[in-house]
Amino acid sequence: MIKKIFLIYILFICSSIAQTSNGEFYPLKVGNKWEYINLAYEVSTIPDTTYFTKEIIGDTLLSNGYNYFVVKENDRIFYERYDSLNNEIKYFEHGGCGDFDNSKYSLAYNPDSTILWKQCGEIPYFITYENTSNEGDSASIILERDYLYIEYTEFKKHLGIYYQSFLEGGMYVTRLIGAIIDGKRWGTTTSIPGKDITDFEYKLYQNYPNPFNPVTTINYSLPKQSFVTIVVYDMLGRAITTLINEVKSKGFYSVNFNGKNLSSGIYFYTIRFGDFLGKKKMILIK
């Protein structure tokens, strides 16, 4: 009887570790923003230095039924979500290990030992945990792999990705220099020139995924309240459908287009707000 109780207790502890939610190591929330410096050490002893900004500008329900945060990294748009059941960061993209819902990072850890995690069930990563007072009271989850090339990623509690390095024919380092998380500032957030996170512009983004089958997402942003019209056309210039034809407030928006009743081919979509007219091409493949 005592052995049985002890076994149940051990299973409970192991289950608790596995199911602990660690989303605070990758804080996904609209309005959060990160600024990074990139250093590339190749043939020269002086590294090439670049900067980039990553910010969460919205959230949207995509065609696979999951809700994702819309992440803008310079002028690139992608989609991420936190899977609390598996303690993984997922990203939306056709292909890969999860078809559309792919594993990007694991945030599972055991504070007393190293965990082996296999991305897509194939590429091995070792996960370790550090409870350190460095950089405030934030602990760290560290992912490391030595598979074709060496990769190291450190996640700081309440901050997200703090440091990354890659070794493949050269050394590439990315380090966090500033962040705004839940409205709180960390580090330096004025070193990179650019617009404030709420300073949107009239812009039409490339649909994603592209090519697609049969659903794709179209993103656009508005600097002020505007009457917005989005129309999809075929190759002959005939209007297929009007996706949006209404007044929208300032902000970032997503709208889905479903081509299930259309044949494979090239289509165009246009957006008009005021005097602004944008046009993009998309490809439907069945």
C-alpha positions, 0 to 999 in steps of 0.5 A: 500500500505504501509503495502504491501511494509512493508511486502515485506521488512520483507520477503526480510530480512528474506530471506536474513538471511536464504540464507546467506552463512556461509561456512567461519565457516567451511572452506573446501579447499584443504590444510587446516589442523587442530590439536586437543587435546582430553580429556576424563574424566571418572572414573579418575580425570586425563583425558586421553589425545590424539591428532589427525590431520584433513586435506583436501587432495583432492576433488572428484566427487562421485556417487551421482553427488556431489563434496566432499572434501576428509578429512583425520583424522589420517588414516581415510578417509571421504567426506564432502561438504558445502551445501550453499543453506541450510547452512549445512555441508553434508557428504557422507555415505550410510544410514542416513537421506539423503541416501548418502548425509547426514546432519552433521552440520547446520551453519544457524544462526540469530544474534538476536535470537536462531534457532531450527534446527533438524538434519535429521528432528528429532534430535533438536539442538539450534543454537546461534551466538556470535560476540566476539573479543575473539581469534581475530575477529572471531565470533562463531556459537554454536550448542547445544543439550540435546537429549539422551546425551548433546552435544556442538559444537562451530564453529569459523569464518575462523577456523571451529570447535574450541571446542566440548564436549559430556556428556554421562557417562563421559565428552569428550572434543575436543579443537583446538590447531592449524590450517593452513587455506588458508596458514595462521597459527593459534595457535600451529601446531607443537605439533603433530609429523607427516608428512607435509600435502604435504608429501604423502606416497605410500598407498592404502585406503579402498574403500568407501562405503563398502559394495556398490551398485553399485558405490564405490570410491577407494583412493590412494596416491603417494609420487612421480611421478609413473606409477600406475596400479589398477585392480579389480578381482573376487573371482577366481582371474580373472581380471574384469577391469583395472581402472588405467594404467598410470603415475601419479604425486605426490598427493592424487587420487580417482577413481570410480568403477561401479559394475552395470554389476556384481553380488553380492559378494566379489571382490578384487582390487590391486594397483601397483606402482614400487615395491609397491603392495597393495590389498584390499577387497570390497563387492558388495550387490544388 
